[in-house]
Amino acid sequence: MPVLNHHIVSARDAEEAARFFADLLGFAPPVPLGHFVLLQVSDDTTFDFLSVDRDIEPQHYAFLVTDQEFDGIFARVRERGLDHWGDPQHRVPGEINELDDGRGLYFDDPNGHQLEILTRPYGSGGLDAEHVNPLLLEHPRA
C-alpha cells in the first residue's frame, strides 16, 4: 500500500508557519531543506512548508490526537487567544464538539489554513454513540 510521504503547505513565511504548527500541535522543531521547511507529522510523513508570493488557497488539516494531546493543544489555543469553533463552518464559536463521543475543535493558522484536532475518527462512534456524527446520517452504511 502506498504511504503518504509529504504534503506541500503554502505559507507567506514557511519558517514561521512550520513553527506555528510545531509549537501548537507539539511536533519536533521544523528543519530547513532547500527552499522548504520540513515538519515531521508522522513516522512517514512531512509537511513541507513553502513560502509563496501569491494568494494562498486555504487547506484543511485534521489531526487525530489522544485525550491528553487534545488537552495540551486546546490549552495552547486558549493561551494564544486563538479563535476556535466546534464545527468546520465556524458557526459554533468558542466550543468543542463531542462527535463520535470524542472531542474535536477547529482553528485557523495565520495563513488561513484550517486545523482540526479530534480524539475519535469520523464515524467511529457508530449510530449507537450518544453524539452520532451527522455524516453517518447522510449516507448510512448498509
C-alpha positions, 0 to 999 in steps of 0.5 A: 500500500502506498504511504503518504510521504509529504504534503506541500503547505503554502505559507507567506513565511514557511519558517514561521508557519512550520513553527506555528504548527510545531509549537501548537500541535507539539511536533519536533522543531521544523528543519530547513531543506532547500527552499522548504521547511520540513515538519515531521507529522508522522513516522512517514510523513512531512509537511513541507512548508513553502513560502509563496508570493501569491494568494494562498488557497486555504487547506484543511488539516485534521489531526487525530490526537489522544485525550491528553494531546487534545488537552495540551493543544486546546490549552495552547489555543486558549493561551494564544487567544486563538479563535476556535469553533466546534464545527468546520463552518465556524458557526459554533464559536468558542466550543468543542464538539463531542462527535463520535463521543470524542472531542474535536475543535477547529482553528485557523493558522495565520495563513488561513489554513484550517486545523482540526484536532479530534480524539475519535475518527469520523464515524467511529462512534457508530449510530449507537454513540450518544453524539452520532456524527451527522455524516453517518446520517447522510449516507448510512452504511448498509 
